[in-house]
Amino acid sequence: KIYDGKGGGNPHSAQGTLNEEPEDLIFEIKSFIKQ
């Protein structure tokens, strides 16, 4: 969700996502790092 319609990893967009779905955001980041 970070890179899909949320600003392409933009810090402000990421922060907004963090407020909405913190656990999902962390999961997305960890998955992206593993790739």
Buried (B, 14 or more C-beta within 10 A) or exposed (E): BBEEEBBEEEEEBBEEBBEEEEEEBEEBBEEEEEE
